Amino acid sequence: MRNDQIETSAEAHENDAIPRRHDALPEADRNDDCDRADHVTDKPAKAKSPAEWAYERLILYIQNFEEGLDADHEVAMGFVGGETGTLRIEGMGFFDPDIVTFYGQDATGTKTQLIQHVTQLSVTLRAMPKVVEQEPPRRIGFRLRQDLEKSSQAAGDA
């Protein structure tokens, strides 16, 4: 896709610098061979809604977190406020311009959906023992990323 918009040199430098990602990880979590991505789709950050941008970055954090899990654990999210507690993540979504939603099960196995405004987003990624011993742990980060990339391509083709 070609961008015919004229930018000043200051705007060009600013756009090259944003978005940017930096993680200062504990020694045990560092992987010098791992090039941590700062985006999922090629869509420019300024063209994304706050919800889409938050969703995309959450996918990256979930994928990176899952890379450090063993076969006996899956990713879950802890939420502050209310009685939400911990949610075993089974899916995520966003509703432009500013809503992010999480689908899964709570600690008792009850089907749960959390809907949050991006300005209220506060998430803790946690490792929880997987539910069924015979099944491999579910890794949703990769599936979420593929879904977003496919959705982004379809929108670009339209």
Buried (B, 14 or more C-beta within 10 A) or exposed (E): EEEEEEEEEEEEEEBEEEBEEEEEEEEEEEEEEEEEEBBBBEBEBEEBBBBBBBBBBBBBBBBBBBEEBEEEBBBBBBBEEEEBEBBBBBEBBBEEEBBBBBBBBBEEEEEBEBEBEBEEBEBEBBBBEBEEEEEEBBBBBEBBBEBBBEEBEEEEEE
